[in-house]
Amino acid sequence: MSFPSEWQRPFSRFFSQKVWLHNNTFSFRWALLIVIHLCSSLTAHTEASVTLSGTVKDAKSGEPLPGANVVFVGTGFGASTDVNGRYTIRGISAGEYPVKVSFVGYQTYESKLTVNPPATGAMVKDYRLLPVTIEGEEIVVSGQAIGQNAAISQQLGALPVMNVVSAAKILELPDMTAADAVGRLPGVALIRVGGEGSQVIIRGMAPQYNQVTIEGVELPTDIPSNNNITGVDGVSGTLARLGDRAIDLSMISSNMLGGIEVIKAVTPDMDATLIGGTINFTLRRAARTTPMAPRNLTWVPSIELRAEGGYNGLKNTRNDYRLVASLENRFFDESFGIFLQGSLERRNLSDNTMYASMTLLNKAAGYSAIPTVSAITVNDNFRTRERKGATVVLDFQHDGGEINLISFYNSGLTRTANRNIQVAVSGGSAVFGAGYNDNSIDVLSNLFTLKQDLPWFHVDLKLTQGLSENLDPRALNFTFQQRQALARPSDYLYNGPEITMRDLALDPARARYTGLSARGTETRERILAGYVDLQREFSITDGLLGFIKIGGMIQRRSHSYEYATESGSGDVQALLRALTSMGVAGGSLSAKSVYDPSYPVGEFLDGTYPAPYAFDMDLLTTLAPAGGRGVSLDRLASTLNNYDGYETKSAVYAMASLSLGDNLSIVPGVRYQNLTTHYTGFRGIEVTRGVQGSNATVSVPHGLWLPMVHAKYQPTEWLQLRAAYTNTLVYSDYSTLSPRYLISMTGAITYNNFAIKPSTSENVDLVVALHTDEIGLLSFNGFRKRIEGLVFFSTRFLSDLSEFPDLPQARGMNYQLSTYINSKIPVDLYGLETEWQTNFWYLPGILSGFLLNVNYTHIFSEAKYPKSLMQWQYEEDGTATRVVADTFYTARLLNQPNDVLNLMLGYDYAGFSARISFLFQDNIFRNPDWWPQLRTTSGRYGRWDLSVKQELPWAGLQVYVNVNNLNTEEDVTNNMHRSFPVAIDQYGLSAMAGVRVRL
């Protein structure tokens, strides 16, 4: 039997990379010695061991306590309970042990437990905890507080460094999407669309530098490429602006989640494809623990229904809605669970925007030059998003393990009608524009997991399939141009956008129709993957124990991108006939001809900018019939920008965990990860009547060793110290790895560097956490990243192309080559995250219902962006030659914020619950440029949200109101050299009111 070549490569490279071992002797020789020693100790300790399992629940209500700690005092054995209050402790030898069971807000239970290995090697022990008392009065712990305490326990007990959001907390706040829920955690900033979170920035790293998983399994990406080789912009073409390895989280509804983990420092058994962090979503399991009254009907499922109606303040609409239904039950003594959920929702995500383009007319003045405003665009985006989702979770839990079957589906359809005004300031003309597009995103993930105790080890097996589609089949844009809309345009070059737009003399009757353009994209991805972990617990002496874990994964990912664009006049006669039938005089088309008096523009950008023209979109779409009459296909762009291919990712790892009593644990390990890319793209040379070329297919392997070590020390019950040294990586965008290029007749080359290497990051985390019943969790996390080989867009001037042997090697020309490169200069990033989570259960009376969550993050980075300059070099004899100088400029990482603050104050009393939350982000770096005058950063963003809930006297009935953006905050981007904004995104307030029924 022989393995496929892509399976063999990780193992062959494992034995061939001796250079790496010599260069990393300190960390890995020690790690390997520890693993070898522990492996040898297994054969010396083959006596029978016991797997202890059970549940921890509230002694009165019977509700499970997730995150409760079960500890064998003085031995290092212990575990935390899962979402169903279930725990498992493996590898226990026979004997009598002191056991302590604890959970915040509940009385700690301590007793002796005698372990006698039964024939099956498994024991079951359940525990029940009583709420704490103050002066003899029992404290009632709310469900929200239980959820918060569970998240704290999970965060403290986990091997990797992470932050956790519980399912209870997700439901507390008015977050509609998974991205918004993640945005409440330390070190996280958001990219928003229409005020709704879309993509996530972790520790200043752009979305494509992070990973998103469901139950630990990578989700397929759903972002289309923007690296269209016929239209790359050398200023804004940095990889951080592309990001087709990112994931749009707006299509995942927050109500489908059982919890969120943002992992900042991974362990070797986790996929290392990240620099910022991993966002892991856990799904809800069936959690019924009490039979239906009054007949003890255990077979009757628990049903929950939610119905919400919503309001959008910007467009004054009241037709938003969300419907959620779930069904769950457990059978066979609660060992088998079924959880089903479906959701439908519609939201108005309209926004009003302004964008201004800046340029330097007088670059000879250097850094003292004042930038001018070259173009301004205002947009009215009427945007609605319809989402639907379904989750099916089947789980079977038994003494020796568990089996899970999970299906997760989400679909989103976003319809956008755009009306805009575009002004070319120097020319003084104005363009009345309109556009329309339907964008659909579908993501499906299927997962089978098997966890099983075997005689010598515990096996964890995962098999998964993921599918995604992002379809934008035909985005239409129409333009009507009015000349001389701005008198004396040269007077406005140095003015702010507000002044220029205010002085426009707009006349729709003079704006003549100039044509339409259409663009379509289709992005598809499929992932097939398998993961296997083998874990063996050991105990060398009392108080010295741990486990060894080895495993690996194999993943096959196929990815394709199709692009088409066309333009022309369209079917003008069809529109004229439609106008005639409406009683509108024909002739030449103007913007005034297609006016829609019923469209509600409203007060656009607070009345400081002229509102875009209210086009009748239905009339305009008659210009673009399905047959495509009056438009022609751009064959070059529609051929050159398409690509497809597949990737094979494989990994093997070995790690160990060594616990010295209850206080100290060390986790060393190593991971080898390889990615082999196999992509096909078009390579062309521009000729007089088109382009000549053909498709090319290229395969490139990328394998790396990744050493890691974690240490956790707990000198007291209330203090925990952690340190982590990890190495991670990210791969370049799919689009940049496709072997495409275009050589123009002028010698300009746009080239995709398919051989570009992964970017790597050496990460250090130091965490101090204080935890008591009264304090809650107070933590400080300092981190440092040194990023090697970060990918940047670069334009170089070359006369010799031998560095790129796949290009035609013609001589005698000076080529301008634009491509993506690995930076030779490391990027250093530093930051501090602080977090405090607490509830005031110990205060007297109604004061005990207060909760508080606050976190703050400060980040600093320094990146050197490459730049090539063409300069004149003068000789002593007076002759001059043009030379190329490769240099760089220094700025922050793109999308990195300086400061992020989240604050939530809550109150629970009886059936009443309220949460007021504040989100603050400051100074996010928006645009890098060689000229400091053209760089931009975000303004200060501070938004208030409110959530209020009330349980009604009827069993299982709750009403609630959620309000987002109470203070109608807007996203603003400022030029770093001028006092006026260059971008504004205004989306106003939104609210949802609903009812929840539990049966």
C-alpha positions, -999 to 999 in steps of 0.1 A, spaced: 0 0 0 14 35 -9 2 69 4 -5 98 -20 25 121 -25 9 150 -6 5 127 24 41 115 23 56 150 21 51 160 58 68 128 70 98 130 45 104 166 55 102 156 92 134 137 88 151 160 63 151 194 81 182 190 103 191 226 99 160 236 119 170 213 148 204 229 151 189 264 151 164 257 178 183 234 201 173 250 234 135 248 232 132 215 213 159 194 228 143 200 261 108 194 247 119 161 230 137 149 261 105 155 282 83 136 257 108 107 254 110 104 292 73 105 296 68 79 269 92 56 286 74 60 319 42 46 304 56 11 302 66 13 339 31 23 350 7 -2 334 -14 -8 365 -51 -5 360 -64 31 360 -99 45 363 -119 70 342 -142 89 366 -172 108 351 -204 124 363 -223 156 365 -223 187 387 -257 204 392 -277 229 413 -289 209 443 -323 226 442 -332 233 406 -313 204 391 -298 227 364 -263 218 352 -234 240 363 -211 244 333 -175 253 342 -176 238 377 -142 224 389 -138 189 402 -103 185 417 -85 156 434 -66 178 460 -28 175 459 -26 152 429 -31 174 399 -61 154 387 -91 175 379 -115 186 352 -141 213 344 -177 205 335 -190 211 300 -222 229 290 -243 200 303 -225 199 337 -206 168 327 -170 161 337 -145 133 329 -112 126 347 -89 99 332 -59 79 344 -68 77 382 -51 50 402 -68 30 429 -69 47 463 -86 73 485 -85 109 475 -97 142 489 -121 157 463 -131 194 461 -160 206 438 -164 243 434 -184 268 413 -186 306 418 -217 316 438 -221 281 453 -208 265 484 -176 244 478 -181 207 484 -153 187 500 -152 150 508 -132 117 504 -136 95 474 -124 59 472 -114 48 438 -116 10 432 -110 1 395 -142 -18 383 -140 -43 356 -150 -17 330 -124 8 342 -151 34 346 -167 50 376 -196 75 379 -199 101 406 -225 130 405 -223 161 427 -249 186 438 -240 221 450 -259 246 472 -259 283 465 -238 304 489 -254 320 520 -247 353 537 -257 355 573 -279 324 568 -297 338 538 -293 319 506 -282 338 475 -301 331 443 -277 329 414 -292 340 381 -288 321 349 -268 350 334 -244 349 364 -241 311 360 -232 316 324 -206 343 332 -190 321 359 -189 291 335 -170 313 310 -145 324 337 -139 288 348 -134 277 312 -110 305 305 -89 298 336 -88 260 331 -80 259 294 -46 249 282 -44 276 255 -47 313 263 -82 324 255 -112 346 262 -147 331 265 -183 342 259 -209 319 273 -243 312 256 -260 331 284 -240 362 278 -246 360 240 -283 362 247 -279 390 272 -267 416 247 -284 430 215 -259 414 191 -275 400 160 -244 384 144 -215 363 156 -191 391 147 -209 415 170 -208 390 199 -171 384 193 -165 422 193 -172 423 231 -140 405 239 -106 419 248 -83 427 218 -111 425 192 -122 452 168 -148 450 140 -152 459 104 -189 469 100 -213 471 71 -244 492 78 -235 492 115 -235 454 117 -203 435 125 -190 417 94 -153 408 99 -131 406 130 -97 421 137 -78 404 166 -49 421 183 -46 445 154 -43 418 128 -66 420 97 -94 394 93 -74 372 69 -47 367 96 -72 350 119 -90 317 118 -127 309 123 -138 274 134 -170 256 144 -164 230 172 -126 233 164 -130 226 127 -121 253 101 -150 270 83 -147 275 45 -140 311 35 -167 332 19 -150 364 8 -146 371 -29 -112 381 -43 -104 418 -50 -71 410 -66 -83 415 -101 -51 416 -121 -64 440 -147 -71 466 -121 -47 464 -92 -41 497 -74 -5 501 -64 -14 523 -34 -42 503 -19 -32 469 -32 -16 457 0 -27 422 10 -44 435 41 -70 451 18 -77 418 -1 -83 391 25 -100 364 5 -90 340 32 -112 359 57 -147 350 67 -178 372 67 -194 365 100 -225 385 94 -242 355 79 -240 336 113 -268 346 136 -258 349 173 -287 329 186 -273 297 170 -242 297 192 -236 278 224 -205 298 232 -175 317 217 -138 312 224 -112 336 211 -79 317 214 -49 340 215 -21 314 221 -27 279 205 -14 246 216 4 222 192 -28 201 187 -45 230 172 -43 243 136 -16 270 136 -30 290 106 -33 323 124 -13 353 136 -40 372 155 -61 345 170 -87 317 164 -124 323 168 -141 291 178 -179 288 179 -194 260 199 -230 249 192 -257 242 217 -264 207 228 -297 193 242 -298 203 278 -331 191 292 -326 179 327 -362 178 342 -392 160 329 -423 178 318 -449 183 345 -473 171 357 -470 135 343 -432 131 344 -432 129 305 -395 127 298 -401 120 261 -417 154 256 -391 178 241 -383 213 254 -394 239 228 -383 275 226 -398 301 203 -386 336 196 -404 363 176 -391 398 171 -400 429 152 -376 457 144 -371 493 136 -344 511 115 -340 548 125 -321 558 94 -348 548 69 -377 549 94 -387 514 85 -405 489 108 -404 457 88 -374 440 103 -380 406 120 -364 375 135 -380 342 141 -362 314 160 -375 280 169 -356 253 188 -364 218 200 -343 197 224 -345 166 245 -324 139 261 -332 102 261 -319 70 276 -311 84 310 -299 116 293 -272 99 274 -286 107 239 -295 143 230 -312 159 201 -310 196 194 -327 212 164 -329 249 156 -340 270 127 -341 308 122 -354 334 97 -346 371 99 -346 403 79 -327 435 88 -325 469 72 -288 477 71 -290 509 51 -263 536 55 -253 570 41 -217 574 33 -192 599 20 -157 591 6 -130 616 -5 -99 607 -25 -67 627 -17 -37 633 -38 -5 654 -38 -1 678 -67 32 692 -55 53 662 -46 85 683 -51 77 700 -18 81 666 0 65 661 33 56 698 36 31 695 7 -6 699 14 -28 671 0 -57 681 -22 -92 666 -26 -93 650 -60 -127 633 -59 -158 630 -36 -185 605 -36 -217 604 -15 -238 573 -13 -273 564 -2 -273 526 3 -307 511 8 -296 476 20 -316 447 34 -302 414 46 -322 382 48 -307 354 68 -318 318 74 -301 291 94 -305 256 107 -286 236 132 -288 199 140 -268 184 169 -271 147 178 -249 136 207 -245 103 225 -226 104 258 -215 73 277 -190 64 303 -162 57 278 -167 87 255 -191 104 232 -203 106 196 -215 138 179 -232 144 146 -234 181 137 -248 200 107 -246 238 106 -261 258 78 -264 296 73 -275 316 43 -276 353 37 -290 374 9 -281 410 8 -300 433 -16 -284 468 -21 -298 497 -41 -272 524 -43 -278 560 -53 -247 583 -55 -231 616 -66 -195 615 -78 -176 647 -82 -142 651 -100 -131 682 -82 -104 694 -106 -128 690 -136 -159 703 -119 -182 677 -133 -207 657 -113 -219 622 -121 -254 610 -109 -250 573 -103 -272 544 -93 -265 507 -88 -281 475 -77 -268 441 -67 -279 409 -49 -252 391 -30 -258 357 -15 -236 338 9 -242 302 18 -221 281 43 -227 245 52 -206 225 77 -210 188 86 -191 173 114 -187 138 129 -168 134 161 -159 103 181 -143 104 215 -135 70 230 -115 56 259 -95 26 248 -73 3 270 -41 23 264 -52 57 252 -81 81 245 -89 87 208 -105 119 194 -115 116 158 -131 143 136 -143 140 100 -157 171 84 -170 187 52 -175 224 46 -190 242 16 -194 279 9 -206 300 -20 -205 338 -24 -225 348 -55 -228 383 -68 -241 374 -103 -247 408 -119 -240 441 -101 -253 469 -122 -242 506 -123 -257 534 -142 -242 569 -147 -255 603 -158 -230 631 -162 -235 668 -156 -207 691 -168 -197 723 -150 -215 714 -118 -188 733 -98 -178 768 -107 -141 776 -105 -131 740 -95 -95 750 -88 -107 770 -58 -120 738 -41 -89 716 -43 -78 724 -8 -112 727 8 -129 700 29 -155 678 12 -184 694 30 -177 728 15 -172 715 -20 -204 694 -20 -224 722 -5 -215 746 -34 -224 722 -62 -249 735 -87 -267 702 -93 -293 700 -121 -306 665 -129 -321 678 -162 -285 685 -174 -271 652 -164 -271 631 -195 -270 593 -196 -235 580 -202 -240 542 -200 -240 512 -177 -215 487 -164 -221 452 -150 -199 430 -129 -204 395 -117 -184 373 -93 -188 337 -81 -166 323 -53 -169 287 -42 -150 266 -17 -151 231 -4 -132 215 25 -128 178 33 -108 171 64 -99 145 90 -83 149 124 -71 123 149 -57 128 184 -44 101 207 -39 109 243 -25 88 271 -26 99 308 2 89 332 11 92 368 47 88 378 44 96 415 18 112 437 15 148 425 35 142 393 12 134 364 1 145 330 -6 132 295 11 127 262 -8 136 230 1 129 194 -20 133 163 -24 149 129 -47 162 103 -52 161 65 -73 187 47 -82 191 10 -96 225 1 -108 234 -34 -113 270 -43 -125 288 -74 -132 324 -85 -150 336 -116 -152 372 -127 -170 388 -156 -175 425 -165 -193 442 -194 -203 478 -203 -221 498 -229 -252 519 -234 -277 491 -227 -312 489 -242 -320 527 -243 -351 521 -265 -366 499 -239 -363 526 -213 -377 552 -237 -407 531 -244 -413 526 -207 -411 563 -201 -435 570 -230 -461 546 -215 -459 566 -183 -465 599 -201 -429 611 -199 -416 628 -231 -389 609 -249 -357 622 -265 -323 622 -248 -321 606 -214 -314 627 -184 -314 619 -147 -346 638 -144 -363 613 -167 -360 585 -142 -369 602 -109 -388 583 -82 -408 608 -61 -418 580 -36 -382 571 -26 -375 582 11 -341 599 10 -346 614 44 -321 638 61 -289 627 43 -257 628 66 -275 652 89 -281 677 61 -244 686 57 -241 670 22 -264 670 -8 -285 638 -9 -280 616 -40 -307 617 -66 -338 595 -61 -335 573 -91 -363 549 -100 -344 516 -99 -371 496 -116 -370 519 -146 -332 518 -148 -330 480 -148 -349 480 -181 -316 493 -196 -299 460 -188 -320 431 -201 -309 395 -195 -299 391 -231 -272 418 -227 -283 440 -257 -263 472 -259 -234 460 -238 -201 442 -246 -181 418 -226 -146 428 -214 -129 396 -226 -95 404 -212 -107 411 -176 -133 383 -178 -105 358 -187 -75 369 -168 -91 373 -134 -105 338 -132 -87 310 -114 -93 278 -96 -73 251 -78 -69 232 -46 -47 230 -15 -37 201 6 -29 210 42 -14 183 65 1 184 100 16 161 126 23 171 162 35 158 196 29 174 229 30 166 266 14 180 297 33 177 330 15 187 362 34 191 394 7 189 421 -22 214 418 0 244 412 23 240 382 17 226 347 40 227 317 29 219 281 58 216 256 52 204 220 60 208 184 39 209 152 49 204 116 25 219 92 26 218 54 4 234 27 8 224 -9 -10 247 -33 -21 237 -68 -37 265 -88 -45 273 -124 -47 308 -139 -43 326 -172 -10 342 -183 -13 368 -211 7 393 -232 -12 423 -245 -12 427 -283 -27 452 -306 -60 434 -309 -63 418 -276 -42 394 -255 -23 362 -263 -18 336 -237 -30 304 -220 -37 288 -187 -9 276 -165 -9 253 -135 17 254 -107 21 234 -75 42 247 -46 48 231 -11 52 252 21 63 232 52 73 247 86 82 235 121 63 253 148 77 249 184 54 258 213 55 257 251 29 268 277 33 271 315 7 277 341 14 284 378 -11 289 405 6 298 438 -27 304 456 -64 297 449 -69 332 438 -38 339 417 -28 323 383 3 331 363 6 319 327 32 321 300 31 309 264 56 308 236 41 298 203 49 299 166 21 303 140 17 312 104 -7 325 77 -8 317 40 -11 343 13 -45 349 -4 -58 324 -29 -58 351 -55 -21 359 -50 -11 323 -53 -28 317 -86 -1 318 -113 -16 347 -134 2 376 -150 -4 403 -177 23 420 -197 11 452 -213 25 467 -245 41 495 -224 62 470 -204 41 471 -173 37 437 -157 11 427 -132 24 394 -117 10 370 -91 38 356 -71 26 320 -67 58 310 -49 53 335 -21 60 320 13 38 318 44 41 346 69 52 334 103 48 349 138 67 343 170 43 350 198 48 355 235 20 358 260 23 366 298 -10 365 318 -17 374 354 -52 365 366 -69 371 399 -100 351 407 -122 350 438 -159 348 444 -160 385 453 -136 398 427 -147 376 398 -120 375 372 -94 403 369 -67 396 343 -38 413 326 -24 399 294 8 413 278 17 400 244 44 404 217 45 393 181 74 393 158 60 387 123 84 375 95 77 376 58 45 396 60 30 400 25 29 434 9 21 447 -26 52 462 -43 60 479 -76 95 475 -88 115 487 -119 135 459 -136 155 455 -168 164 419 -159 135 394 -153 157 364 -145 144 365 -109 111 354 -124 119 326 -149 83 319 -158 81 354 -174 94 360 -210 130 369 -207 131 397 -233 160 422 -230 163 459 -236 132 471 -218 127 487 -184 98 468 -169 75 481 -142 66 449 -123 38 449 -97 35 419 -75 33 406 -39 64 400 -19 74 387 15 88 416 35 125 411 46 120 433 76 102 418 106 71 435 120 69 440 158 36 442 175 30 447 213 -1 450 233 -18 448 267 -52 434 274 -70 439 307 -103 424 317 -126 424 347 -157 402 349 -177 401 382 -211 400 397 -220 415 430 -239 385 445 -225 393 480 -240 427 483 -272 430 504 -307 430 490 -314 442 455 -278 453 451 -268 417 447 -282 417 412 -255 439 396 -230 425 371 -200 442 355 -178 433 325 -151 457 313 -120 451 291 -94 474 276 -67 468 250 -38 490 238 -18 479 208 13 492 192 30 480 160 56 491 135 57 478 100 80 488 71 61 490 38 82 484 7 86 511 -20 106 514 -52 115 548 -65 128 558 -99 155 585 -95 180 604 -116 217 598 -108 240 625 -121 277 618 -130 306 642 -127 306 647 -165 270 659 -163 253 629 -177 223 614 -159 209 579 -157 177 566 -142 183 542 -113 159 523 -90 161 528 -53 143 501 -32 134 516 2 105 515 26 83 537 48 73 530 84 37 529 96 14 508 117 -2 476 105 -33 482 84 -66 478 103 -47 480 137 -65 501 164 -46 519 191 -73 514 218 -104 492 223 -127 494 253 -158 474 261 -180 481 291 -212 463 302 -232 470 333 -260 446 340 -287 441 366 -309 411 374 -337 410 399 -363 383 400 -375 380 364 -361 414 353 -328 418 335 -311 448 319 -278 454 302 -263 487 291 -231 484 271 -205 507 256 -181 500 228 -151 523 221 -125 520 193 -99 547 186 -74 554 158 -77 524 135 -51 527 107 -71 527 75 -47 536 47 -9 532 43 9 554 18 45 565 11 33 601 17 23 607 53 -1 633 41 -22 607 24 -25 583 54 -58 580 72 -70 567 106 -105 562 121 -119 588 144 -130 580 179 -160 556 179 -182 552 210 -215 534 208 -241 526 235 -264 496 233 -292 485 255 -310 452 263 -340 449 286 -358 416 294 -387 407 317 -401 373 327 -439 373 328 -460 355 354 -469 328 329 -444 300 329 -417 302 302 -428 336 288 -404 365 284 -406 399 266 -375 420 257 -363 450 238 -328 454 222 -315 487 210 -283 491 190 -264 524 187 -285 545 211 -264 575 205 -265 572 167 -227 570 164 -211 570 130 -178 556 116 -155 584 106 -121 583 89 -98 613 90 -68 623 69 -38 625 92 -27 658 77 -59 677 73 -86 686 98 -116 672 78 -130 637 75 -123 617 43 -149 590 50 -182 589 69 -205 560 74 -238 568 91 -264 541 99 -283 554 128 -302 535 155 -319 502 153 -342 483 177 -358 449 180 -387 440 204 -397 404 209 -412 376 229 -397 343 239 -417 313 249 -403 281 266 -425 251 266 
